[in-house]
Amino acid sequence: MGVAGKPQTSFAVMDLMRLPLGILSGMGFIGGGVILRKGSIVRGVTTAATLWFVTVMGLCFGGGQIGLGLGALALGLFVLIGLKQLEKCMKQSRQATLILVAGPVPLSEIELTNAIVAAGYKIASASVIIGENAALREMSCEVIWHARHDDFSQPLAFLKGLGTRFGLAKIDWRAGDKMSG
């Protein structure tokens, strides 16, 4: 039986391409539901792509194309496992919330901002709390920097130096996820 459609002499012929197209469309729809966005962070893109790719592999195996299915399996494993190792070695954009509370000496917003920027961080947004005599009591900011996924030494050394230099009563560092996009 061909895949060209209904011959003129036939009353009804099944179009063999409708089944895989329906399956791929359905899995694309399900994969689209896996993708979530929260602020600048996007999650689930790899999961959605993997669902769709595994569906294609299943159609290859189900259609008797074992060699093509095995080739797709090898390619999929290389991409998912091999490139994950490469990703771990690369620097990525990271983000964190930094809250600095003044000790006995009031904070200087300009000096703090300069110290944060000089350490290689970018300030995405900032807010301050002013106390008595218009003295800066607390500074909160969203910072962005580039680092490997497992590199925690850069922020820790920076925070210790910041606390010592400015005599801070409290430092609150809340690291977020890596940024996408």
TABELHU-V45126 format. One record per pair of residues at least 24 apart in sequence whose C-alpha atoms are under 10 Angstrom apart, sorted by the first residue. I is the first residue (numbers start at 1). GAP is how many residues later the second one is. If there is no record, write none. Layout:
# TABELHU-V45126
I,GAP  I,GAP
This chain:
# TABELHU-V45126
19,40  20,35  20,36  20,39  20,40  20,43  23,29  23,32  23,33  23,36  24,27  24,28  24,29  24,31  24,32  24,35  25,27  26,26  27,24  27,25  27,26  27,27  27,28  27,29  28,24  28,25  28,27  37,143  39,140  39,141  40,137  40,138  40,139  40,140  40,141  41,135  41,136  41,137  41,138  41,139  41,140  42,136  42,137  42,138  42,139  43,136  43,137  46,34  50,26  50,30  87,61  87,62  88,60  88,61  88,62  89,58  89,59  89,60  89,61  90,56  90,57  90,58  90,59  91,54  91,55  91,56  91,57  91,58  91,59  91,60  92,53  92,54  92,55  92,56  92,57  92,86  92,87  92,88  93,51  93,52  93,53  93,54  93,55  93,56  93,84  93,85  93,86  93,87  93,88  94,27  94,49  94,50  94,51  94,52  94,53  94,54  94,55  94,81  94,82  94,83  94,84  94,85  94,86  95,26  95,27  95,28  95,29  95,47  95,48  95,49  95,50  95,51  95,79  95,80  95,81  95,82  95,83  95,84  96,27  96,28  96,45  96,46  96,47  96,48  96,49  96,59  96,76  96,77  96,78  96,79  96,80  96,81  96,82  97,26  97,27  97,28  97,29  97,43  97,44  97,45  97,46  97,47  97,75  97,76  97,77  97,78  97,79  98,25  98,28  98,41  98,42  98,43  98,44  98,45  98,61  98,73  98,74  98,75  98,76  98,77  99,27  99,28  99,29  99,39  99,40  99,41  99,42  99,43  99,71  99,72  99,73  99,74  99,75  100,28  100,37  100,38  100,39  100,40  100,41  100,59  100,62  100,63  100,66  100,68  100,69  100,70  100,71  100,72  100,73  101,27  101,28  101,35  101,36  101,37  101,38  101,39  101,62  101,65  101,66  101,67  101,68  101,69  101,70  101,71  102,33  102,34  102,35  102,36  102,37  102,61  102,64  102,65  102,66  102,67  102,68  102,69  103,34  103,35  103,60  103,63  103,64  103,65  103,66  103,67  104,33  104,62  104,63  104,64  104,65  105,30  105,31  105,32  105,61  105,62  105,63  105,64  106,24  106,25  106,26  106,27  106,28  106,29  106,30  106,31  106,32  106,60  106,61  106,62  107,28  107,29  107,30  107,31  107,32  107,59  107,60  107,61  108,27  108,28  108,29  108,31  108,58  109,26  109,27  109,28  109,29  109,30  111,55  112,27  112,50  112,53  112,54  113,26  113,28  115,43  115,46  115,47  115,50  116,27  116,42  116,43  116,46  117,26  117,28  119,26  119,35  119,36  119,39  119,43  120,24  120,25  120,26  120,34  120,38  121,24  121,25  121,34  122,24  137,31  137,32  138,30  138,31  138,32  138,33  139,32  140,31  140,32  140,33  141,32  142,31  142,32  142,33  142,34  143,30  143,32  143,33  144,31  144,32  144,34  144,35  145,33  146,32  146,33  147,31  148,30  149,28  149,29
